[in-house]
Amino acid sequence: IFENFKFFKDISMSNVYFVSNIISVMSEYICYKNDVLICEGQNVEEVLFIKEGVLSLNISYKDQYINIITLSKYEHFGDSLMILNQPSFLEVKVKSNNCRLMILKKFDLLTILLNYSKINSKIFKKSTQNLEIINRKVEEVKLL
C-alpha cells in the first residue's frame, strides 16, 4: 500500500530500508467530517498520509475559508511545512464523512533521516518545490 503514496514514489522507493523504517513508526488515525486537523498558524509536527477519505486545504480570506486544494487517497500533506519549519498558513479539514490517515511524526522522520543523507536532500528539495506550488495556489485565490 505504501508504494502508492507519492511521497514514497518521489523520494525513497529505491531504498527499502528507509521505507521500512518510516512505516514502522507511523500510526493510524481515524477522523470525521469537518474535523480540523491543522489550524492556520499552527506549527506542523506531522505528515498526514491519506489511506481513505478526502482532506480540504483552506485559506482564510476576507473573513471566510476558501478551499484551494483537495487531497484524497494516497496523497499527503504536512511534509513541506514540517521540514522547512514553517507554521501553517492553511487550515486542513476533513471533507469526507470519515478519513483514515497514517501519521508520521516530525521527530521520527528527522531521526530516521540522520542515516539517509541523500534521501534527506531529496526530501528537502521536494518540500521546497511543494511549498512553492501551494503558495502559487494561494496567490491565485487572492487575485480573484
N, C-alpha and C positions, 0 to 999 in steps of 0.2 A: 504493500500500500504506500509506503514512504517514497518509493521511486516515482510515484505520480505527482508528488509535490514539486513545484517549480524551484523552490529553494534548494532542494537536493539535486535536481537535474542540473541547474545552472552552476552549482558550486562544487558538489562533492561526491557524486555517484561513483566517480573513479576511485574514491578511497573508501572502501568498505569499512575499515576500522573507524574512520571518523564518523560515518553514518551510524554504525552500531553504538558508538559511544554516545552520540546525540540521542538516539532512540531510547537508550537505557535510562536517561534522566528526564525524559518527557513524561508529563502526566495528562490524563484525560479530564476534560471539564465539560459539563453539560450546562447549557444556558437556554433562556427562553425569550420569546418575542419581546422587544423593547428593553431588554436588559442593556444597560450601558456598561461596556467593558473597559473603555478608556475614555476619560474626560479630557476636554480641551485644557491644556496647561499642565497635565499630569506627566510626571516622568514615566517613561515606558520601561518596564522592568522585565518584560517577557514578549516572546514572539507567539502569536496566535496562528495555529495551523488549522484550517477548516477541514474536518473529516466529513461533516454533513451540515447543511444549512447555508444561510446567507447572512453576511455582515454588511452594514452600511457605513461608509466613511463620510462623515458630515462636517461641514464648516459652519461656524456661526457667522452670519452675515445679515446685516440690517434686522437685528432682533429676531432672527429665526435660524433654524438649522437647515442647510441645503445639502442634499446628497451629491457628492462629487464622484464617488467610486462605489461600486457594489462588488463585493468579493463572494465567491462561492467555493464549492468543493475543490480541494487541492490547491487553493490559494492561501496566502498567508499575509499577515500584517504585523508590524512592530520592529522588524529587524533593522530598518534604516534608522529610525529614531533612537532605538536602543543602542545600536553600535556607535552611532555618531553622538550619543549622549545629549540628545535634544528633547525638550518637552514636546508633547503632542500639541499640534495646532488643529487637531481633528477630534471629533467625538466618534467613537466606534460603538455601534449599536447593533443588536441582533435584529435582523429584518424578518427572518423566517419564524415559524411557530416554535421551533426548537433548533438547537445548534449543538453539534458535538465538535469540540476542539481538542487539539493536542497542544499543550503549553510547554514552551521551552524557556526556562528562566535565564536571565542575563548572567548571573553568577556561573551557572552550569556551562553555558556556551563559552564564556570567556575563559573558564578554567580548562575546558577541552581544547580550545584554540591555542593554548600555550604550547601544545605539542604538534601543531599543524600550521607552521608559518606561511606556507604557500596558500593554503585554504583561507587563512586569516586575511591575507592580502586580497584574495578574490572577493571575500565577503565584504570587506571594507569598500572596494571599488563598486561592487554591485549595489551596496546600500546607498552609496552616494548617487549612483545613477537612478535608483528607485525614488529617492527623495526629490531629485530634480523633476521627475515625471509628475509626482504628486504636487509639487509646487506649481508646475505649469497648469495643472488642472484647477488648482485653487485660483490662480490668476485669471484663467478663462472665465470662471464663475463671477469673479469680482468685476470683470469688464462688461458683463451683461447688463 
